[in-house]
């Protein structure tokens, strides 16, 4: 994931090794840390280096749910930002035969959003201003209500 992030920072063009690396990420997702998941998804959303494979998104969703209790505030905020950004992009480009349909199908599942919301409440005291902004923006973009108590918990910090 750091390699893809580095490529994105260098302004690497889509193609090349990126599709192979993304296929490899699907196979190795079970070893990803919360930071790996959020960084990979953030990089893909930010750079649009390659089309998002529905099985990659599903693998990242599964891994995020499995490790959500280890997510730090920045991991939560970055993953939600990435999901909202990918969702907005997929909505704007999806047609009946578009590969973006798979992205929309996965992001519309609320299990991951619910898990991230519960995690946000439990670590709300550690969120910085940017994390809060990203969290609120992502929920607004996804048209998903915030987990009950998220803003109240953050307001108490």
PyMOL CGO cylinders between C-alpha atoms (Angstrom):
from pymol import cmd
from pymol.cgo import CYLINDER

trace = [
    CYLINDER, 0.00, 0.00, 0.00, 2.84, 2.41, 0.73, 0.3, 1, 1, 1, 1, 1, 1,
    CYLINDER, 2.84, 2.41, 0.73, 4.26, 1.67, -2.71, 0.3, 1, 1, 1, 1, 1, 1,
    CYLINDER, 4.26, 1.67, -2.71, 0.99, 2.67, -4.40, 0.3, 1, 1, 1, 1, 1, 1,
    CYLINDER, 0.99, 2.67, -4.40, 0.79, 5.77, -2.23, 0.3, 1, 1, 1, 1, 1, 1,
    CYLINDER, 0.79, 5.77, -2.23, 4.35, 6.65, -3.25, 0.3, 1, 1, 1, 1, 1, 1,
    CYLINDER, 4.35, 6.65, -3.25, 3.54, 6.17, -6.92, 0.3, 1, 1, 1, 1, 1, 1,
    CYLINDER, 3.54, 6.17, -6.92, 0.56, 8.46, -6.53, 0.3, 1, 1, 1, 1, 1, 1,
    CYLINDER, 0.56, 8.46, -6.53, 2.71, 11.14, -4.90, 0.3, 1, 1, 1, 1, 1, 1,
    CYLINDER, 2.71, 11.14, -4.90, 5.17, 10.90, -7.80, 0.3, 1, 1, 1, 1, 1, 1,
    CYLINDER, 5.17, 10.90, -7.80, 2.30, 11.43, -10.22, 0.3, 1, 1, 1, 1, 1, 1,
    CYLINDER, 2.30, 11.43, -10.22, 2.65, 7.99, -11.78, 0.3, 1, 1, 1, 1, 1, 1,
    CYLINDER, 2.65, 7.99, -11.78, 0.33, 7.34, -14.66, 0.3, 1, 1, 1, 1, 1, 1,
    CYLINDER, 0.33, 7.34, -14.66, -2.34, 4.65, -14.37, 0.3, 1, 1, 1, 1, 1, 1,
    CYLINDER, -2.34, 4.65, -14.37, -1.38, 1.29, -15.76, 0.3, 1, 1, 1, 1, 1, 1,
    CYLINDER, -1.38, 1.29, -15.76, 2.00, -0.33, -15.53, 0.3, 1, 1, 1, 1, 1, 1,
    CYLINDER, 2.00, -0.33, -15.53, 2.32, -2.38, -12.38, 0.3, 1, 1, 1, 1, 1, 1,
    CYLINDER, 2.32, -2.38, -12.38, -0.75, -0.89, -10.67, 0.3, 1, 1, 1, 1, 1, 1,
    CYLINDER, -0.75, -0.89, -10.67, -3.37, -3.41, -11.88, 0.3, 1, 1, 1, 1, 1, 1,
    CYLINDER, -3.37, -3.41, -11.88, -1.12, -6.33, -10.89, 0.3, 1, 1, 1, 1, 1, 1,
    CYLINDER, -1.12, -6.33, -10.89, -0.52, -4.78, -7.47, 0.3, 1, 1, 1, 1, 1, 1,
    CYLINDER, -0.52, -4.78, -7.47, -4.25, -4.36, -6.95, 0.3, 1, 1, 1, 1, 1, 1,
    CYLINDER, -4.25, -4.36, -6.95, -4.91, -7.98, -7.87, 0.3, 1, 1, 1, 1, 1, 1,
    CYLINDER, -4.91, -7.98, -7.87, -2.20, -8.96, -5.40, 0.3, 1, 1, 1, 1, 1, 1,
    CYLINDER, -2.20, -8.96, -5.40, -3.88, -6.84, -2.73, 0.3, 1, 1, 1, 1, 1, 1,
    CYLINDER, -3.88, -6.84, -2.73, -7.03, -8.95, -3.10, 0.3, 1, 1, 1, 1, 1, 1,
    CYLINDER, -7.03, -8.95, -3.10, -5.02, -12.12, -2.47, 0.3, 1, 1, 1, 1, 1, 1,
    CYLINDER, -5.02, -12.12, -2.47, -3.09, -10.70, 0.51, 0.3, 1, 1, 1, 1, 1, 1,
    CYLINDER, -3.09, -10.70, 0.51, -5.88, -8.65, 2.11, 0.3, 1, 1, 1, 1, 1, 1,
    CYLINDER, -5.88, -8.65, 2.11, -6.07, -10.95, 5.13, 0.3, 1, 1, 1, 1, 1, 1,
    CYLINDER, -6.07, -10.95, 5.13, -2.69, -9.58, 6.26, 0.3, 1, 1, 1, 1, 1, 1,
    CYLINDER, -2.69, -9.58, 6.26, -3.62, -5.91, 5.91, 0.3, 1, 1, 1, 1, 1, 1,
    CYLINDER, -3.62, -5.91, 5.91, -3.54, -3.64, 8.95, 0.3, 1, 1, 1, 1, 1, 1,
    CYLINDER, -3.54, -3.64, 8.95, -6.21, -0.95, 9.40, 0.3, 1, 1, 1, 1, 1, 1,
    CYLINDER, -6.21, -0.95, 9.40, -3.70, 1.60, 8.12, 0.3, 1, 1, 1, 1, 1, 1,
    CYLINDER, -3.70, 1.60, 8.12, -3.05, -0.57, 5.03, 0.3, 1, 1, 1, 1, 1, 1,
    CYLINDER, -3.05, -0.57, 5.03, -6.77, -0.74, 4.26, 0.3, 1, 1, 1, 1, 1, 1,
    CYLINDER, -6.77, -0.74, 4.26, -7.40, 2.97, 4.72, 0.3, 1, 1, 1, 1, 1, 1,
    CYLINDER, -7.40, 2.97, 4.72, -4.21, 4.01, 2.88, 0.3, 1, 1, 1, 1, 1, 1,
    CYLINDER, -4.21, 4.01, 2.88, -4.92, 1.79, -0.12, 0.3, 1, 1, 1, 1, 1, 1,
    CYLINDER, -4.92, 1.79, -0.12, -8.50, 2.96, -0.42, 0.3, 1, 1, 1, 1, 1, 1,
    CYLINDER, -8.50, 2.96, -0.42, -7.53, 6.61, 0.13, 0.3, 1, 1, 1, 1, 1, 1,
    CYLINDER, -7.53, 6.61, 0.13, -4.82, 6.36, -2.55, 0.3, 1, 1, 1, 1, 1, 1,
    CYLINDER, -4.82, 6.36, -2.55, -7.20, 4.81, -5.07, 0.3, 1, 1, 1, 1, 1, 1,
    CYLINDER, -7.20, 4.81, -5.07, -9.90, 7.37, -4.38, 0.3, 1, 1, 1, 1, 1, 1,
    CYLINDER, -9.90, 7.37, -4.38, -7.51, 10.31, -4.45, 0.3, 1, 1, 1, 1, 1, 1,
    CYLINDER, -7.51, 10.31, -4.45, -5.60, 9.37, -7.58, 0.3, 1, 1, 1, 1, 1, 1,
    CYLINDER, -5.60, 9.37, -7.58, -8.05, 7.26, -9.58, 0.3, 1, 1, 1, 1, 1, 1,
    CYLINDER, -8.05, 7.26, -9.58, -4.94, 5.35, -10.70, 0.3, 1, 1, 1, 1, 1, 1,
    CYLINDER, -4.94, 5.35, -10.70, -6.94, 2.33, -11.77, 0.3, 1, 1, 1, 1, 1, 1,
    CYLINDER, -6.94, 2.33, -11.77, -10.51, 1.10, -11.92, 0.3, 1, 1, 1, 1, 1, 1,
    CYLINDER, -10.51, 1.10, -11.92, -11.63, -0.30, -8.59, 0.3, 1, 1, 1, 1, 1, 1,
    CYLINDER, -11.63, -0.30, -8.59, -12.22, -4.02, -8.87, 0.3, 1, 1, 1, 1, 1, 1,
    CYLINDER, -12.22, -4.02, -8.87, -15.36, -5.05, -6.99, 0.3, 1, 1, 1, 1, 1, 1,
    CYLINDER, -15.36, -5.05, -6.99, -13.48, -7.99, -5.46, 0.3, 1, 1, 1, 1, 1, 1,
    CYLINDER, -13.48, -7.99, -5.46, -10.77, -5.61, -4.19, 0.3, 1, 1, 1, 1, 1, 1,
    CYLINDER, -10.77, -5.61, -4.19, -13.40, -3.40, -2.59, 0.3, 1, 1, 1, 1, 1, 1,
    CYLINDER, -13.40, -3.40, -2.59, -15.11, -6.45, -1.06, 0.3, 1, 1, 1, 1, 1, 1,
    CYLINDER, -15.11, -6.45, -1.06, -11.77, -7.74, 0.28, 0.3, 1, 1, 1, 1, 1, 1,
    CYLINDER, -11.77, -7.74, 0.28, -10.99, -4.35, 1.83, 0.3, 1, 1, 1, 1, 1, 1,
    CYLINDER, -10.99, -4.35, 1.83, -14.48, -4.17, 3.31, 0.3, 1, 1, 1, 1, 1, 1,
    CYLINDER, -14.48, -4.17, 3.31, -14.10, -7.63, 4.87, 0.3, 1, 1, 1, 1, 1, 1,
    CYLINDER, -14.10, -7.63, 4.87, -10.67, -6.77, 6.25, 0.3, 1, 1, 1, 1, 1, 1,
    CYLINDER, -10.67, -6.77, 6.25, -11.83, -3.43, 7.64, 0.3, 1, 1, 1, 1, 1, 1,
    CYLINDER, -11.83, -3.43, 7.64, -14.72, -5.11, 9.46, 0.3, 1, 1, 1, 1, 1, 1,
    CYLINDER, -14.72, -5.11, 9.46, -12.39, -7.81, 10.82, 0.3, 1, 1, 1, 1, 1, 1,
    CYLINDER, -12.39, -7.81, 10.82, -9.91, -5.24, 12.19, 0.3, 1, 1, 1, 1, 1, 1,
    CYLINDER, -9.91, -5.24, 12.19, -12.20, -2.31, 13.01, 0.3, 1, 1, 1, 1, 1, 1,
    CYLINDER, -12.20, -2.31, 13.01, -11.36, -2.46, 16.73, 0.3, 1, 1, 1, 1, 1, 1,
    CYLINDER, -11.36, -2.46, 16.73, -7.75, -1.57, 15.85, 0.3, 1, 1, 1, 1, 1, 1,
    CYLINDER, -7.75, -1.57, 15.85, -8.66, 1.42, 13.65, 0.3, 1, 1, 1, 1, 1, 1,
    CYLINDER, -8.66, 1.42, 13.65, -7.22, 4.75, 14.77, 0.3, 1, 1, 1, 1, 1, 1,
    CYLINDER, -7.22, 4.75, 14.77, -9.08, 8.03, 14.13, 0.3, 1, 1, 1, 1, 1, 1,
    CYLINDER, -9.08, 8.03, 14.13, -7.14, 8.76, 10.94, 0.3, 1, 1, 1, 1, 1, 1,
    CYLINDER, -7.14, 8.76, 10.94, -7.86, 5.24, 9.63, 0.3, 1, 1, 1, 1, 1, 1,
    CYLINDER, -7.86, 5.24, 9.63, -11.60, 5.72, 10.24, 0.3, 1, 1, 1, 1, 1, 1,
    CYLINDER, -11.60, 5.72, 10.24, -11.65, 9.18, 8.69, 0.3, 1, 1, 1, 1, 1, 1,
    CYLINDER, -11.65, 9.18, 8.69, -9.52, 8.24, 5.67, 0.3, 1, 1, 1, 1, 1, 1,
    CYLINDER, -9.52, 8.24, 5.67, -11.50, 5.10, 4.88, 0.3, 1, 1, 1, 1, 1, 1,
    CYLINDER, -11.50, 5.10, 4.88, -14.82, 6.93, 5.13, 0.3, 1, 1, 1, 1, 1, 1,
    CYLINDER, -14.82, 6.93, 5.13, -13.46, 9.75, 2.96, 0.3, 1, 1, 1, 1, 1, 1,
    CYLINDER, -13.46, 9.75, 2.96, -12.28, 7.20, 0.39, 0.3, 1, 1, 1, 1, 1, 1,
    CYLINDER, -12.28, 7.20, 0.39, -15.61, 5.37, 0.34, 0.3, 1, 1, 1, 1, 1, 1,
    CYLINDER, -15.61, 5.37, 0.34, -17.52, 8.63, -0.09, 0.3, 1, 1, 1, 1, 1, 1,
    CYLINDER, -17.52, 8.63, -0.09, -15.18, 9.79, -2.86, 0.3, 1, 1, 1, 1, 1, 1,
    CYLINDER, -15.18, 9.79, -2.86, -15.41, 6.45, -4.69, 0.3, 1, 1, 1, 1, 1, 1,
    CYLINDER, -15.41, 6.45, -4.69, -19.18, 6.45, -4.24, 0.3, 1, 1, 1, 1, 1, 1,
    CYLINDER, -19.18, 6.45, -4.24, -19.51, 9.94, -5.75, 0.3, 1, 1, 1, 1, 1, 1,
    CYLINDER, -19.51, 9.94, -5.75, -17.27, 8.97, -8.68, 0.3, 1, 1, 1, 1, 1, 1,
    CYLINDER, -17.27, 8.97, -8.68, -19.18, 5.74, -9.28, 0.3, 1, 1, 1, 1, 1, 1,
    CYLINDER, -19.18, 5.74, -9.28, -22.53, 7.51, -9.16, 0.3, 1, 1, 1, 1, 1, 1,
    CYLINDER, -22.53, 7.51, -9.16, -21.40, 10.04, -11.73, 0.3, 1, 1, 1, 1, 1, 1,
    CYLINDER, -21.40, 10.04, -11.73, -20.09, 7.42, -14.17, 0.3, 1, 1, 1, 1, 1, 1,
    CYLINDER, -20.09, 7.42, -14.17, -22.35, 4.43, -13.64, 0.3, 1, 1, 1, 1, 1, 1,
    CYLINDER, -22.35, 4.43, -13.64, -24.55, 3.15, -16.38, 0.3, 1, 1, 1, 1, 1, 1,
    CYLINDER, -24.55, 3.15, -16.38, -26.27, -0.19, -16.84, 0.3, 1, 1, 1, 1, 1, 1,
    CYLINDER, -26.27, -0.19, -16.84, -23.05, -1.91, -17.98, 0.3, 1, 1, 1, 1, 1, 1,
    CYLINDER, -23.05, -1.91, -17.98, -20.55, 0.15, -16.00, 0.3, 1, 1, 1, 1, 1, 1,
    CYLINDER, -20.55, 0.15, -16.00, -18.03, -1.55, -13.73, 0.3, 1, 1, 1, 1, 1, 1,
    CYLINDER, -18.03, -1.55, -13.73, -18.85, 1.24, -11.28, 0.3, 1, 1, 1, 1, 1, 1,
    CYLINDER, -18.85, 1.24, -11.28, -22.04, -0.67, -10.40, 0.3, 1, 1, 1, 1, 1, 1,
    CYLINDER, -22.04, -0.67, -10.40, -19.96, -3.09, -8.31, 0.3, 1, 1, 1, 1, 1, 1,
    CYLINDER, -19.96, -3.09, -8.31, -18.44, -0.20, -6.39, 0.3, 1, 1, 1, 1, 1, 1,
    CYLINDER, -18.44, -0.20, -6.39, -21.86, 1.23, -5.63, 0.3, 1, 1, 1, 1, 1, 1,
    CYLINDER, -21.86, 1.23, -5.63, -23.18, -2.17, -4.54, 0.3, 1, 1, 1, 1, 1, 1,
    CYLINDER, -23.18, -2.17, -4.54, -20.38, -2.67, -2.01, 0.3, 1, 1, 1, 1, 1, 1,
    CYLINDER, -20.38, -2.67, -2.01, -20.41, 0.89, -0.65, 0.3, 1, 1, 1, 1, 1, 1,
    CYLINDER, -20.41, 0.89, -0.65, -24.17, 0.77, -0.18, 0.3, 1, 1, 1, 1, 1, 1,
    CYLINDER, -24.17, 0.77, -0.18, -23.78, -2.08, 2.30, 0.3, 1, 1, 1, 1, 1, 1,
    CYLINDER, -23.78, -2.08, 2.30, -24.13, -0.56, 5.72, 0.3, 1, 1, 1, 1, 1, 1,
    CYLINDER, -24.13, -0.56, 5.72, -22.28, -3.19, 7.75, 0.3, 1, 1, 1, 1, 1, 1,
    CYLINDER, -22.28, -3.19, 7.75, -18.93, -1.44, 7.18, 0.3, 1, 1, 1, 1, 1, 1,
    CYLINDER, -18.93, -1.44, 7.18, -20.37, 2.03, 7.72, 0.3, 1, 1, 1, 1, 1, 1,
    CYLINDER, -20.37, 2.03, 7.72, -22.03, 0.86, 10.94, 0.3, 1, 1, 1, 1, 1, 1,
    CYLINDER, -22.03, 0.86, 10.94, -18.78, -0.71, 12.19, 0.3, 1, 1, 1, 1, 1, 1,
    CYLINDER, -18.78, -0.71, 12.19, -16.81, 2.46, 11.40, 0.3, 1, 1, 1, 1, 1, 1,
    CYLINDER, -16.81, 2.46, 11.40, -19.48, 4.58, 13.10, 0.3, 1, 1, 1, 1, 1, 1,
    CYLINDER, -19.48, 4.58, 13.10, -19.33, 2.50, 16.28, 0.3, 1, 1, 1, 1, 1, 1,
    CYLINDER, -19.33, 2.50, 16.28, -15.54, 2.71, 16.23, 0.3, 1, 1, 1, 1, 1, 1,
    CYLINDER, -15.54, 2.71, 16.23, -15.71, 6.49, 15.77, 0.3, 1, 1, 1, 1, 1, 1,
    CYLINDER, -15.71, 6.49, 15.77, -17.86, 6.78, 18.89, 0.3, 1, 1, 1, 1, 1, 1,
    CYLINDER, -17.86, 6.78, 18.89, -15.52, 4.59, 20.93, 0.3, 1, 1, 1, 1, 1, 1,
    CYLINDER, -15.52, 4.59, 20.93, -12.39, 6.63, 20.00, 0.3, 1, 1, 1, 1, 1, 1,
    CYLINDER, -12.39, 6.63, 20.00, -14.05, 10.02, 19.53, 0.3, 1, 1, 1, 1, 1, 1,
    CYLINDER, -14.05, 10.02, 19.53, -11.84, 11.67, 22.11, 0.3, 1, 1, 1, 1, 1, 1,
    CYLINDER, -11.84, 11.67, 22.11, -8.82, 11.04, 19.90, 0.3, 1, 1, 1, 1, 1, 1,
    CYLINDER, -8.82, 11.04, 19.90, -10.22, 12.63, 16.71, 0.3, 1, 1, 1, 1, 1, 1,
    CYLINDER, -10.22, 12.63, 16.71, -8.56, 15.83, 15.57, 0.3, 1, 1, 1, 1, 1, 1,
    CYLINDER, -8.56, 15.83, 15.57, -10.38, 18.56, 13.67, 0.3, 1, 1, 1, 1, 1, 1,
    CYLINDER, -10.38, 18.56, 13.67, -9.50, 17.17, 10.22, 0.3, 1, 1, 1, 1, 1, 1,
    CYLINDER, -9.50, 17.17, 10.22, -10.69, 13.68, 11.19, 0.3, 1, 1, 1, 1, 1, 1,
    CYLINDER, -10.69, 13.68, 11.19, -14.04, 15.14, 12.29, 0.3, 1, 1, 1, 1, 1, 1,
    CYLINDER, -14.04, 15.14, 12.29, -14.40, 17.14, 9.08, 0.3, 1, 1, 1, 1, 1, 1,
    CYLINDER, -14.40, 17.14, 9.08, -13.64, 14.08, 6.93, 0.3, 1, 1, 1, 1, 1, 1,
    CYLINDER, -13.64, 14.08, 6.93, -16.07, 11.93, 8.92, 0.3, 1, 1, 1, 1, 1, 1,
    CYLINDER, -16.07, 11.93, 8.92, -18.95, 14.41, 8.64, 0.3, 1, 1, 1, 1, 1, 1,
    CYLINDER, -18.95, 14.41, 8.64, -18.24, 15.15, 4.95, 0.3, 1, 1, 1, 1, 1, 1,
    CYLINDER, -18.24, 15.15, 4.95, -18.15, 11.44, 4.10, 0.3, 1, 1, 1, 1, 1, 1,
    CYLINDER, -18.15, 11.44, 4.10, -21.47, 10.73, 5.79, 0.3, 1, 1, 1, 1, 1, 1,
    CYLINDER, -21.47, 10.73, 5.79, -23.06, 13.70, 4.03, 0.3, 1, 1, 1, 1, 1, 1,
    CYLINDER, -23.06, 13.70, 4.03, -21.68, 12.58, 0.64, 0.3, 1, 1, 1, 1, 1, 1,
    CYLINDER, -21.68, 12.58, 0.64, -22.87, 9.01, 1.23, 0.3, 1, 1, 1, 1, 1, 1,
    CYLINDER, -22.87, 9.01, 1.23, -26.24, 10.33, 2.41, 0.3, 1, 1, 1, 1, 1, 1,
    CYLINDER, -26.24, 10.33, 2.41, -25.82, 8.14, 5.48, 0.3, 1, 1, 1, 1, 1, 1,
    CYLINDER, -25.82, 8.14, 5.48, -26.73, 9.37, 8.94, 0.3, 1, 1, 1, 1, 1, 1,
    CYLINDER, -26.73, 9.37, 8.94, -23.95, 9.58, 11.47, 0.3, 1, 1, 1, 1, 1, 1,
    CYLINDER, -23.95, 9.58, 11.47, -23.89, 6.85, 14.09, 0.3, 1, 1, 1, 1, 1, 1,
    CYLINDER, -23.89, 6.85, 14.09, -25.98, 8.03, 17.02, 0.3, 1, 1, 1, 1, 1, 1,
    CYLINDER, -25.98, 8.03, 17.02, -23.77, 9.86, 19.46, 0.3, 1, 1, 1, 1, 1, 1,
    CYLINDER, -23.77, 9.86, 19.46, -20.78, 10.48, 17.18, 0.3, 1, 1, 1, 1, 1, 1,
    CYLINDER, -20.78, 10.48, 17.18, -20.98, 14.27, 17.20, 0.3, 1, 1, 1, 1, 1, 1,
    CYLINDER, -20.98, 14.27, 17.20, -22.03, 14.39, 20.85, 0.3, 1, 1, 1, 1, 1, 1,
    CYLINDER, -22.03, 14.39, 20.85, -19.10, 12.18, 21.83, 0.3, 1, 1, 1, 1, 1, 1,
    CYLINDER, -19.10, 12.18, 21.83, -16.69, 14.35, 19.85, 0.3, 1, 1, 1, 1, 1, 1,
    CYLINDER, -16.69, 14.35, 19.85, -18.17, 17.51, 21.30, 0.3, 1, 1, 1, 1, 1, 1,
    CYLINDER, -18.17, 17.51, 21.30, -17.38, 16.26, 24.82, 0.3, 1, 1, 1, 1, 1, 1,
    CYLINDER, -17.38, 16.26, 24.82, -13.66, 15.98, 24.13, 0.3, 1, 1, 1, 1, 1, 1,
]
cmd.load_cgo(trace, "trace")
